[in-house]
Amino acid sequence: MEPAAFLNLDLELSAKRDLAPLAKYLDDHASLLHCGKYGDDYRLTAEPVCGGHSNHSARACTEELLDTLAALPGELRELLDRSYVRLFDYGFDGGLNAKAVSVDVPSTLLLRMAQLGIGLRITVYPHRAELPSGIGAEAMD
């Protein structure tokens, strides 16, 4: 039996303007996963590094990422505000024959997200009996 569990929190942004300056800031204050052009638009994905671990807890990751975004200097805050997609994507491992998992995000954090115009997405990854092709067990350490 493999338990269901919180994995990580991703910040996902899409914009008409280049997000590279914001990516540079986030690379110093979080874990930058991607920043680049996608069609005519720009996308950025980052996650907090809570206590050195991206999967510390949903609440701790939410607080850290909100604190990082609240501290953005003016021109970078404008890039965030002008992004037409602003999402927190909470990732969960669905587990296998496991009990349900519940994660509470308090209303105070939801309010902070709403004040920044950040939506919420929940992604549940299904159990995989085997690792995807090309990924060895050493990649999971």
JOMO-V60812 format. One record per backbone hydrogen bond with DSSP energy under -1.0 kcal/mol. CO is the residue of the C=O (numbers start at 1). NH is the residue of the N-H. If there is no record, write none. Layout:
CO,NH
CO,NH
//
This chain:
2,96
5,93
8,91
10,89
11,46
12,87
13,44
14,84
14,85
15,42
19,23
20,24
21,25
22,26
23,27
26,30
31,47
34,45
36,43
38,41
41,38
42,15
43,36
44,13
45,33
45,34
46,11
47,31
49,52
50,53
53,56
57,61
58,62
59,63
60,64
61,65
62,66
63,67
64,68
65,69
66,70
67,71
69,72
73,77
74,78
75,79
76,80
77,81
78,82
80,83
85,14
86,119
87,12
88,121
89,10
90,123
91,7
91,8
92,125
93,5
96,2
106,110
107,111
108,112
109,113
110,114
111,115
113,118
114,117
119,88
121,90
123,92
125,94
132,135
136,139
137,140
//
